[in-house]
Amino acid sequence: MDLTAAAVHAALREFDELGREAFLAKYRFRRARKFFILHEGREYDSKAIAGAAHGHLPGAAPLRASEFSGGEAT
């Protein structure tokens, strides 16, 4: 299932509400080392946002880090 802008924005809002450490802990992601989303002057851990955003899609659950690959190749 493809991510939507609405799902990504919902994950970004959740990140802002929870704070980085609580968001990463909730979704069981580690801090990003290289790839970030820059949105309205703030940096977000890209893979964690993608995994959480999947859970904001109708009928879908968040993805764990092990369920998809990230990085430059993907």
C-alpha positions as CSV (number, residue, x, y, z in Angstrom):
1,M,0.0,0.0,0.0
2,D,1.4,3.4,-1.0
3,L,1.8,6.1,1.5
4,T,-0.3,9.3,1.1
5,A,0.7,12.8,2.0
6,A,-2.1,12.8,4.6
7,A,-0.6,9.7,6.3
8,V,2.9,11.2,6.3
9,H,1.6,14.5,7.7
10,A,-0.3,12.7,10.4
11,A,2.9,10.9,11.4
12,L,4.8,14.2,11.4
13,R,2.2,15.7,13.7
14,E,2.4,12.7,16.0
15,F,6.2,13.0,16.1
16,D,5.8,16.6,17.1
17,E,3.3,15.8,19.8
18,L,5.2,12.9,21.4
19,G,8.7,14.2,20.8
20,R,11.5,12.3,19.1
21,E,12.5,9.8,21.7
22,A,8.9,8.8,22.7
23,F,7.9,8.5,19.0
24,L,10.9,6.3,18.2
25,A,10.3,4.2,21.2
26,K,6.6,3.8,20.4
27,Y,7.4,2.5,16.9
28,R,10.6,0.7,17.9
29,F,12.9,2.6,15.6
30,R,16.4,3.9,16.2
31,R,17.6,7.4,15.4
32,A,18.3,8.0,11.7
33,R,22.0,8.2,10.9
34,K,21.8,9.6,7.4
35,F,18.4,10.2,6.0
36,F,15.9,12.7,7.3
37,I,12.8,14.5,6.3
38,L,13.0,18.2,6.5
39,H,9.6,19.8,7.0
40,E,8.9,23.4,8.0
41,G,12.5,23.7,9.3
42,R,12.5,20.5,11.5
43,E,14.2,17.2,10.9
44,Y,12.4,13.9,11.2
45,D,13.8,10.4,11.2
46,S,12.7,9.3,7.7
47,K,12.3,5.5,8.2
48,A,10.4,6.0,11.4
49,I,8.0,8.4,9.8
50,A,7.4,6.1,6.9
51,G,6.7,3.1,9.2
52,A,4.4,5.2,11.4
53,A,2.7,6.8,8.4
54,H,1.7,3.3,7.2
55,G,-0.4,3.0,10.3
56,H,-2.3,6.1,9.4
57,L,-3.6,4.5,6.2
58,P,-7.1,3.1,6.3
59,G,-7.1,-0.5,7.6
60,A,-3.3,-0.6,7.9
61,A,-0.9,-1.1,10.8
62,P,2.4,0.7,11.3
63,L,5.4,-1.1,9.8
64,R,8.3,-2.2,11.9
65,A,11.8,-1.3,10.9
66,S,12.5,-5.0,9.9
67,E,9.4,-5.0,7.6
68,F,10.9,-2.7,5.0
69,S,14.2,-1.4,3.9
70,G,15.4,2.2,3.8
71,G,18.4,4.0,2.7
72,E,19.7,5.3,-0.6
73,A,18.9,2.2,-2.6
74,T,15.2,2.3,-1.7
